[in-house]
Amino acid sequence: MMKQFFLRILQYNIRKSLKIQESFLIDREVRKFDIVIIQKQERNINDSQSFSSAHNFFHLVKNSSSQSRTCIYVNKCLRLDQWTVKTAESDICSIRILTCNTDNETQTLRLLNVYNSSSLFITFTEKFSTISRLNELLKNDCKQLVVEDFNLHHSHWERWRCFTQHTMIDILLNVITNARLKLLLKSDTITREAHKQFTTIDLVFSSEKIQFMTRKCEIRINLHQRSNHLSIVTELCLQTISVQFLTRRLWKKWIQKHWVLICEYIYLRNAL
């Protein structure tokens, strides 16, 4: 076992594409992250727990519903006793991670993955929306990191590119203010490119104490996998204990796949 001095978190909206999800999760660079957050995921119909190959490297946290649009992949290098599942709903997933700060003081971080579907009408408000549910979840913990795609525009994070404002934005701002959350991602950072329009709808918020522990929160272009959203990397100055993860060769699957060739080889060898 060894200590990691930074908690590395990666978020990506895969736009309900199984191909994007597959290519993203098998990327060697992606496997280096402690937490991988997926929004608007595609459910693999051949596997009840999404993309199966990722399970060689990650534990999956998600709702069992086929309508689930959020999930969290926790790297198997993190010890199991260091994190717990707190929420697993269709549009909100959250885990609690036990970490240490630079002074070796124990810190408990709650990480929330949130997706809010877009509305056709900017004046439409939904009483039982994801934002209302988020307001309930944020009342308890003091150290929180909220990684989300709210599909809402506001000049606070889009500045001059914000031409429309949804009615739900007022509710969201109240939730953020009441929970004392701060925007980690730099304002006016483009997180989505579609139809020659550049927007900022993928965001990262944190409580004030986590804000001072943030090493970086920025876009990573080299991890882009054909989605019209861009991946966001957040690094926190929090220590975790990792275990050495040893990969093993899947001989059983290899033999099953090549069984016919193996039998033909044995038959020809005996015939000679």
N, C-alpha and C positions, 0 to 999 in steps of 0.2 A: 504494500500500500504506500501511496505517496500523496503529498499535498499539492493541490492545484491552487495557484494564487489568483486566478481570475475565473469568474463564472461566465461562460460564453453562450450567448443565446442568439439563435437565428430564426427569423420569421419570413414566411413566404406565402403569398396567395397564389394557388396553383390553377385557379379558374376552372375547377371541375374537370381537369384533364388528367386521365390516368397515365398517359405517356409522360407528361410533365412531372407528375408525382414520382413515377418510377425512375426517370433519369436524374431527378433531383436527389432522391434518397440514396441512390447508389454512388453518388459522387464522393470521392475520397475526402474532399475538403469538407463536405457536409458532415461526415462522420467524426470530424474533430471537435464538433460543437457538443456542449453538455446538454443543451436543450434545443430541440428543433420544433418550431411552432408552425403548424399548417392551418391555413384558412381556406374556406370554400373547397374542401377536399373532395376527391372522387372516391367513392366506395368501390373496392374491387369485388366484383360479383363472385369471383372464384375463391375468395378468402374472407371469412367473417371478421377478420381483424385488419382490413386494409392491406396495403402492399406487404406481402409476406417476407420478401427478402430483407426488408429493413429490420425485421425482428431478430436478425443475427447480431445486430448492433444496438438496437433501441428497445426500450419498453414503451408500449403504446397506452396512452390515456385518451379515451373517447367515450362518447355515448353510444350505446348499442343500436340506436335508431338508424334506419337507412337514410333519414333526413339530416343526420348530423353534418354540420359544416365546419366544425372546429375539432382539432386534435392536437395532442402534445406528444412528441417523441422524447423520451428521457434516455440519454446514453447509458449503456450498461456498465460503463466505466465508473459511474457514480454508485456508491454503496446504497443498497436498498433501504437501509435504516436512516438514510439522510433525507429522504423525501416521501411524502404521502399525498394521495389524491384527496382533494377537498371538494371539487365540483366536477361533474361530468354530465353536462346538459347538451342539447343539440347545438346551441350557439355560444355556449360559455363552458370552457374547461379551465380548471385551476389546480395547481399543485402547491404544496408548501415544502420549502427546501431549508434544511438546517445547514447554516454556513458559519464562518468566523470572519471577523473583520481583520484589519492589519494589526490591531492590538490584541488579537486572539480572544476577543469577546464574542460569545455566541450570538448569532443573528439569525432570526427566522424570517425568510422572505416568502411572500405569497405571490405567485406568478399566475396571471390570468390571461387567457386567450379568448378574445371576444370578436364575434362577427355580427354585424347588424345589416340586414338586407336593405337594398336601396328601394325607395318608393318612387312611383311615377308622378306623384303630386307633392310639391314642396310644402303645401299647407297641411298635409296629412300627418296626424299624430296618432300614435297607437298606445293605448293605456297599458297593455301588457307586453310592451316591447322589450328587446334585449337591454336597452338602456335603463329601463325601469328596474329590471332584474339586477343589473349591475349595481345600481344604487343600493340595493339591499345587501349585496355581497361585500361592498366596500365599507360597511359600517363597523366591522369588527377589527380587522388587522391594521397595524400602523406602518409596517414596512411592506410596500406593495409595488409590483411592476405590472402595468397593464399594457399588453400588446394587442392591438386591435385594428380592425377595418370597419369603421362606422358608416362608410359611404355618405359622409356628411362634409359639406364644405364650409369653411369659415376663414376669415381674414387672419385669425390668430396663427394658423399654420399654412395658409396659402397666400396671404398678403394680397398683392395686386391682381393675382389670377383668380380671385374669388368673385364671380359675377352673380351667383345665385346663393340663396341661403334658405335651408330647410327649416320649417317650424320646429322640428325636433332638436335643432341645434341649441335652443334655449334650455331644453331639459338636460341635454348633455353637459352644457357649461355649468349648470347648477350642480350636477353630479360631481364633476371634476372639482369645482370650488369647494363643495361640502367635504369631499374626501381629501382636500389639500394636495391634489396631484399637480405635478409639474411636467411640462412637455420636454422630453429628452431629445427627441429628433429635432434637428435644426429647422426653424421655420422656413417655409418656401422650398423645402427639399422635394423634388419630384419623385413620387413613388409609383406613379402609374402613367403609362403612355398608351393612348388608344384614340384612333381616328384623328390623329394629328393634334390631340389635346393632351396637355400635361397637367396632371392634378396631384394633390397631396391628400390621400385618404387613408393610407396605412400609417399608423401613428404609434408612438411609444410614450406612455405616461408613467410617472413614478412618484412615490411619496418623497418628501423633502430630504429625508435621511439617505435614501437610495440615490438621489440626485448627486449628492456629494461623493458617492462611492462609484460613480460612473466613469469608466475609463474612455469609452467611445460609444457612440450610437450613430451609425451612418449606413449609407447604401453600399452594397457590395455587387459590383457589376459582373465580376468573374464567376459568380454563382448563378447567373441568369439562365433560365431554362424555358425560353419561348413563351412565358406568360407575359401579359401586358402589365403585370405588376413587377416591381423590383424587390429583391431580397434586402432585408435590413439586419444588420449585425449590432448587437448590444453586448458590451463587455463591462462587467462589474468587478470592482476590487473586493471580492469576497472569496474566501478560501473554502475549498471542498476537499474531501478525501476521495481519491480515485483508487480503483483496484485495477490490476493488470488484466486486461481482457485478451485472452488467447483464442484466436480463431482456429477452427479445426476443419480438416477436409471432409467433405460430405461423401464418403466412399459409398455408402448405401444408395444414395440417389444416383451416383455416377454409374454404379453397377446396374441399377434398374433401367437407366436410360440406354445403356449400351449392351444390354443382356443378349440381344439377338446376335450382335457382332461377336461377343465372347463365345457363344455357343457354336457359331460357324467356325471360329478360329480353332476351338477344341476339336470339332468334328474333322476338319481338314488335317489337323496335326496328327490325329489318330489314324486317318486314312492313309497317310504317308508311312 
